Amino acid sequence: MSLFDMDGMTAVITGSTKGIGKAIAQRMAEQGANVVVSSRKEDQCAAVAGEINRDWAKKGNKAIPIACHIGHKEQLQALTDKATAAFGKIDVLVCNAAVNPYFGPSKDIPDSAFDRIMESNIRSNFWLCHMVLPQMVERRSGSIVIISSIGGLRGSTTLGAYGISKAADMQLARNLAAEYGPYNIRANAIAPGLVRTDFARALWEDEDNLKRRTATTPLRRIGEPDEIAGAAVMLATKAGSFITGQTLVVDGGVCIA
């Protein structure tokens, strides 16, 4: 059996209709997992689930769509309940959905934008993890992967609140790892650098910014969603079975240069 095999497993991935989340759903399906595609819009979830079933699910597994707004606790609970009802269990939870409605100096961020960042990027993950954890505890098995950012490791003059939220996600992973490790449950974070997604489009479509970033990146390029998906699959499977409480930086070397 491959160390990366996910046959018989169920993975729930938030924010999985595009970018990093979609790549993770595709690659986990490729490894044999049943996947739950989730984002706010039902039609987008259905379209991506259909694409995965057509192109990626080849081992009798399948993808299903479950729309969910991560800012609403009752919708997160419904996501947990529906996924469990559909597949009998949740083995892997990937908290990928996040927001960043503000770009600029911290002193100018509106309270509403600050609150939205904290609620969506931290509180929703905290809620969802604790909704899924009881069944993992019962089975004494499970993996949680939180998609953070190198913004949580570095200071920023324009993404301050976002960086605060992503640093908190790393600490959430550490806390969960410490608390639930005795139940054979692992929790880790992934901290991507600049990746070619719609979420980060304003950064990589700016030619001057892109030139500066790639010049200081040892690999001399930005990342692709699939390169984050590979790390997520590793952390969800036997390949990562002795890794917990860690933040895996996937940034082409930016943070060490």
C-alpha positions in Angstrom: 0.0 0.0 0.0 1.3 3.4 -0.9 2.1 5.8 1.9 -0.1 8.3 0.2 -3.1 6.0 -0.3 -6.5 7.4 0.8 -8.7 4.5 -0.2 -11.7 4.3 2.2 -11.1 7.7 3.7 -13.4 10.8 3.6 -12.0 14.3 3.4 -13.9 17.5 3.9 -12.2 20.6 2.3 -13.6 24.1 2.9 -13.1 26.7 0.1 -12.6 23.9 -2.4 -14.2 25.3 -5.6 -11.0 27.0 -6.8 -7.3 27.5 -6.1 -5.6 25.6 -3.4 -8.7 24.0 -2.0 -9.8 22.7 -5.3 -6.3 21.2 -6.0 -6.4 19.5 -2.6 -9.8 18.0 -3.3 -8.7 16.8 -6.7 -5.5 15.2 -5.4 -7.2 13.5 -2.4 -9.8 12.1 -4.8 -7.0 10.8 -7.0 -5.5 9.0 -4.0 -8.9 7.3 -3.4 -10.6 9.5 -0.9 -14.3 10.4 -0.9 -14.2 14.2 -0.9 -16.7 16.9 0.2 -16.4 20.0 -2.0 -17.6 23.0 0.0 -17.8 26.8 -0.5 -20.6 29.3 -0.3 -22.2 28.8 -3.7 -24.0 25.6 -4.3 -23.7 25.7 -8.1 -19.9 26.1 -7.9 -19.7 23.2 -5.4 -21.7 21.0 -7.7 -19.7 21.9 -10.8 -16.3 21.0 -9.1 -17.7 17.8 -7.6 -18.9 16.8 -11.0 -15.5 17.6 -12.5 -13.7 15.5 -9.8 -16.1 12.6 -10.3 -15.4 12.7 -14.0 -11.6 13.2 -14.0 -10.1 12.3 -10.7 -12.2 9.7 -8.8 -11.1 6.4 -10.3 -11.2 4.0 -7.4 -14.9 3.8 -6.7 -14.8 6.9 -4.5 -16.7 10.0 -5.2 -17.1 13.7 -4.6 -20.2 15.4 -3.3 -21.1 19.1 -3.0 -22.2 20.7 0.3 -22.5 24.5 0.3 -21.5 26.2 3.5 -20.8 29.8 4.6 -18.0 29.4 7.1 -19.1 32.5 9.0 -22.3 30.8 10.1 -21.9 28.2 12.9 -25.1 26.4 12.0 -23.9 25.9 8.4 -20.6 24.5 9.6 -22.6 22.0 11.8 -24.7 21.1 8.8 -21.6 20.6 6.7 -20.3 18.2 9.4 -23.6 16.4 9.7 -24.2 16.0 6.0 -20.7 14.8 5.2 -20.9 12.2 8.0 -24.4 11.1 6.8 -23.1 10.7 3.3 -19.9 8.8 4.0 -20.3 7.5 7.6 -17.3 9.4 8.9 -14.8 12.2 8.4 -11.2 11.1 8.4 -9.5 14.3 7.1 -10.6 17.9 7.6 -8.9 20.6 5.6 -9.7 24.1 6.7 -8.8 26.1 3.6 -11.4 28.8 3.3 -10.3 32.3 4.3 -10.9 36.0 3.5 -8.8 39.1 3.3 -11.0 42.1 2.6 -8.4 44.8 3.4 -5.0 45.6 2.0 -3.1 48.5 3.6 -1.7 49.9 6.8 -3.1 48.3 10.0 -4.0 51.7 11.5 -6.6 52.2 8.7 -8.4 48.9 8.7 -12.1 49.3 9.5 -13.3 47.4 12.5 -15.7 45.5 10.3 -12.9 44.2 8.1 -10.8 43.2 11.1 -13.7 41.3 12.7 -14.5 39.5 9.4 -10.9 38.4 9.0 -10.7 37.0 12.6 -14.1 35.4 12.4 -13.6 33.7 9.0 -9.9 32.8 9.3 -9.8 31.8 13.0 -13.1 31.3 14.7 -14.7 29.3 11.9 -11.7 26.9 11.9 -12.0 26.6 15.7 -15.7 25.8 15.4 -15.4 23.3 12.6 -12.5 21.4 14.1 -14.4 20.9 17.3 -17.4 19.7 15.4 -15.4 17.0 13.6 -13.1 16.0 16.5 -15.6 14.0 18.6 -16.0 11.3 15.9 -12.2 11.3 15.4 -11.8 10.8 19.1 -14.3 7.9 19.1 -12.4 6.2 16.3 -9.0 7.2 17.6 -7.9 8.3 14.2 -8.0 11.5 12.2 -6.0 14.3 10.6 -6.7 18.1 10.5 -4.8 20.3 8.1 -5.2 24.1 8.4 -4.1 26.2 5.4 -2.2 29.1 7.0 0.3 31.4 5.2 3.8 32.7 5.5 2.0 35.9 6.4 1.7 34.4 9.8 5.5 34.2 10.1 6.6 37.5 8.7 5.7 41.1 9.4 3.8 43.1 6.8 3.0 46.7 6.2 -0.1 45.9 4.1 -1.5 42.5 5.3 -1.2 42.9 9.1 -4.6 41.6 10.2 -4.5 38.7 7.8 -1.0 37.8 9.1 -2.4 37.9 12.7 -5.1 35.5 11.7 -2.7 33.1 10.0 -0.4 33.1 13.0 -3.3 32.2 15.1 -4.1 29.3 12.8 -0.7 27.9 13.3 -1.2 28.0 17.1 -4.6 26.4 16.7 -2.9 23.4 15.0 -0.4 23.2 17.8 -3.1 23.3 20.5 -5.1 20.6 18.8 -2.1 18.5 18.3 -1.2 18.7 22.0 -4.7 18.1 23.2 -5.8 15.3 20.8 -2.5 13.5 20.1 -3.3 10.9 22.8 -6.3 9.9 20.6 -4.1 9.4 17.6 -5.3 12.6 15.9 -2.9 14.8 14.2 -3.2 18.5 13.4 -0.9 20.5 11.3 -0.8 23.8 9.3 0.6 24.5 5.9 2.0 28.0 5.3 2.1 28.7 1.5 4.1 31.5 0.0 2.7 33.4 -3.0 0.7 30.9 -5.1 -1.0 31.5 -8.4 -4.6 31.6 -7.2 -7.5 34.0 -7.7 -7.2 34.9 -3.9 -3.7 36.2 -4.5 -4.3 37.6 -8.0 -3.6 41.2 -7.0 -0.1 40.2 -5.9 1.0 38.1 -8.8 -0.6 40.1 -11.6 1.3 43.2 -10.4 4.4 42.8 -12.6 6.6 44.9 -10.4 5.6 43.0 -7.3 6.0 39.7 -9.0 9.5 40.6 -10.2 10.5 41.6 -6.7 9.1 38.5 -5.2 10.6 36.1 -7.6 14.0 37.8 -7.4 14.1 37.1 -3.7 12.8 33.5 -3.9 15.5 30.9 -4.2 13.4 28.9 -6.8 12.8 32.2 -8.7 9.1 31.6 -9.2 5.8 31.6 -7.4 3.9 28.4 -6.4 1.1 26.5 -8.1 -2.0 25.1 -6.2 -0.9 21.5 -6.9 2.3 22.1 -4.9 0.2 22.9 -1.8 -2.1 19.9 -2.5 0.9 17.5 -2.4 1.8 18.7 1.1 -1.8 18.3 2.2 -2.0 14.8 0.9 1.2 13.9 2.7 -0.1 15.3 6.0 -3.4 13.5 5.7 -1.9 10.0 5.0 0.5 7.5 6.4 3.3 9.5 4.8 2.8 12.1 7.5 1.8 9.7 10.3 4.5 11.0 12.8 4.0 14.7 12.0 1.8 16.7 14.2 1.7 20.3 15.6 3.9 21.5 12.8 3.6 24.3 10.3 5.0 23.1 6.9 6.3 26.1 5.0 5.8 25.7 1.2 7.1 28.9 -0.3 9.9 28.2 -2.7 12.5 29.3 -0.1 11.2 32.8 0.5 11.4 32.6 4.3 15.0 31.4 4.4 16.4 33.7 1.8 
